[in-house]
């Protein structure tokens, strides 16, 4: 089996990140305006932003991506980390890449002084839920959303 390498994105990684971002959006049946994707990419590169991203590489090919956001919380002194987006190329699933990306975010977050990492998925995403139940605990909360 080939070695998986994880590293933060750089400006040179735009095409690789985009090659995973687009199928991730498709998986969630979402279409975003190009300016949203462009803004997200710029924020991920800006060291002043609380947004970050990493890619998983196998044999020079990006096969997984994760985007996360550090944020204040009223429930602890340390920041929280919202693991917002996680995607692994369907041809590479089952090899531990998703778990490695989650562990990467947890490690980076712990080193940054965060008190927790949290994330969401759709209740129909059974494959992801099986992994998530191995590496974290369900919060018991139900998300509500009001678009503005």
Backbone torsions as a table, in degrees:
resi	resn	phi	psi	omega
1	UNK	NA	142.2	179.5
2	UNK	-73.8	155.9	179.0
3	UNK	-80.5	139.0	175.4
4	UNK	-96.4	128.7	177.5
5	UNK	-116.0	130.5	176.7
6	UNK	-109.6	137.9	175.5
7	UNK	-157.7	153.2	176.6
8	UNK	-60.7	151.7	177.6
9	UNK	-70.7	152.6	172.3
10	UNK	-125.6	170.8	179.6
11	UNK	-57.3	-30.4	-179.8
12	UNK	-72.6	-9.6	-174.8
13	UNK	-94.5	7.6	-174.0
14	UNK	-54.7	-50.2	-178.3
15	UNK	-61.9	-39.9	-180.0
16	UNK	-65.8	-45.2	178.4
17	UNK	-62.3	-45.8	-178.8
18	UNK	-62.0	-33.8	-179.7
19	UNK	-67.5	-17.2	175.5
20	UNK	-103.5	-33.8	179.3
21	UNK	-60.9	-45.9	-176.8
22	UNK	-63.6	-47.4	177.5
23	UNK	-67.7	-27.3	174.4
24	UNK	-62.2	-47.5	177.8
25	UNK	-61.7	-40.8	178.2
26	UNK	-61.8	-41.9	178.5
27	UNK	-55.8	-41.4	-179.8
28	UNK	-90.6	14.8	176.5
29	UNK	51.4	47.4	-176.3
30	UNK	-124.3	140.4	172.3
31	UNK	-123.8	125.6	178.5
32	UNK	-110.4	147.1	173.4
33	UNK	-60.4	147.1	-179.3
34	UNK	-55.2	-35.1	-178.7
35	UNK	-66.9	-27.2	176.5
36	UNK	-70.7	-46.1	178.1
37	UNK	-61.4	-43.0	179.3
38	UNK	-63.1	-42.2	179.1
39	UNK	-65.2	-42.5	177.8
40	UNK	-59.0	-46.5	-179.8
41	UNK	-60.1	-44.8	179.7
42	UNK	-63.1	-40.1	178.1
43	UNK	-64.2	-39.0	180.0
44	UNK	-64.2	-26.8	-179.7
45	UNK	-89.6	-18.1	-173.6
46	UNK	-81.4	114.8	-178.8
47	UNK	-65.0	-14.7	177.4
48	UNK	-84.8	-11.9	-179.7
49	UNK	-86.9	151.8	176.3
50	UNK	-84.5	6.0	-178.9
51	UNK	-95.3	143.4	-176.9
52	UNK	-144.3	161.8	177.6
53	UNK	-150.7	153.6	174.2
54	UNK	-140.5	154.7	175.9
55	UNK	-119.2	147.7	171.8
56	UNK	-101.5	131.5	-176.1
57	UNK	-119.4	138.6	172.5
58	UNK	-133.6	121.8	178.8
59	UNK	51.2	42.9	176.4
60	UNK	78.8	4.5	-178.9
61	UNK	-112.8	131.2	174.5
62	UNK	-72.6	123.1	-175.8
63	UNK	-120.9	-5.9	179.3
64	UNK	-158.4	150.8	178.2
65	UNK	-139.3	152.3	173.9
66	UNK	-143.9	136.1	176.4
67	UNK	-121.8	137.6	-180.0
68	UNK	-142.3	161.1	-176.1
69	UNK	-134.0	125.2	171.6
70	UNK	-82.5	141.7	-178.8
71	UNK	-152.0	153.8	175.1
72	UNK	-68.0	156.8	175.8
73	UNK	-143.8	145.3	178.3
74	UNK	-80.4	-5.2	-172.3
75	UNK	-103.8	0.1	176.2
76	UNK	-160.3	165.9	176.3
77	UNK	-76.6	-42.2	178.3
78	UNK	-71.9	152.3	177.0
79	UNK	-64.0	165.4	169.0
80	UNK	-102.2	165.8	175.8
81	UNK	-129.1	122.6	175.9
82	UNK	-99.1	110.5	175.0
83	UNK	-79.1	97.5	-169.0
84	UNK	-83.4	-40.4	-174.5
85	UNK	-136.3	131.6	177.6
86	UNK	-140.9	127.5	-179.6
87	UNK	-149.3	137.0	175.1
88	UNK	-124.7	135.1	176.7
89	UNK	-49.6	128.1	-178.2
90	UNK	-53.6	-29.3	178.7
91	UNK	-74.5	-9.5	-177.0
92	UNK	-114.1	5.4	-177.1
93	UNK	-72.9	152.7	-179.9
94	UNK	85.9	4.6	-178.3
95	UNK	-104.5	4.1	179.0
96	UNK	91.3	7.4	-177.0
97	UNK	-70.5	-43.0	177.4
98	UNK	-59.6	-45.7	177.9
99	UNK	-60.8	-42.5	179.8
100	UNK	-63.5	-38.9	178.2
101	UNK	-66.6	-40.9	176.7
102	UNK	-62.3	-47.0	-179.4
103	UNK	-62.8	-34.7	176.7
104	UNK	-61.4	-48.4	179.4
105	UNK	-62.7	-41.1	179.0
106	UNK	-62.8	-42.1	179.2
107	UNK	-64.8	-48.0	179.0
108	UNK	-60.9	-41.5	-178.5
109	UNK	-66.3	-42.6	178.1
110	UNK	-62.1	-44.5	178.7
111	UNK	-64.0	-26.1	178.3
112	UNK	-86.0	-0.9	178.3
113	UNK	87.9	14.2	178.9
114	UNK	-71.0	151.3	179.5
115	UNK	-93.9	-19.3	179.6
116	UNK	-161.3	159.9	168.9
117	UNK	-120.7	133.4	178.5
118	UNK	-136.7	156.8	179.9
119	UNK	-157.2	169.2	-179.8
120	UNK	-124.4	158.7	165.6
121	UNK	-150.7	164.2	176.0
122	UNK	-72.3	146.0	-177.9
123	UNK	-63.6	-15.2	179.1
124	UNK	-90.3	-4.3	-176.3
125	UNK	-85.4	68.7	-172.0
126	UNK	-60.4	-38.6	-179.2
127	UNK	-62.4	-47.9	179.4
128	UNK	-65.1	-41.0	-178.9
129	UNK	-59.7	-39.2	178.0
130	UNK	-58.7	-42.9	177.1
131	UNK	-67.0	-48.3	-175.5
132	UNK	-59.8	-36.2	178.8
133	UNK	-68.7	-17.9	176.9
134	UNK	-84.9	-25.7	-172.8
135	UNK	-114.5	-4.8	-177.5
136	UNK	-155.5	177.4	178.1
137	UNK	-113.3	143.7	174.0
138	UNK	-68.9	138.4	-178.0
139	UNK	-81.3	-24.0	-177.0
140	UNK	86.7	-4.3	179.6
141	UNK	-85.7	152.7	174.9
142	UNK	-111.6	131.7	-178.8
143	UNK	-82.6	136.9	170.1
144	UNK	-119.2	150.7	-176.2
145	UNK	-143.6	139.4	172.9
146	UNK	-131.2	112.1	-178.9
147	UNK	-74.9	141.6	-179.2
148	UNK	-115.6	NA	NA
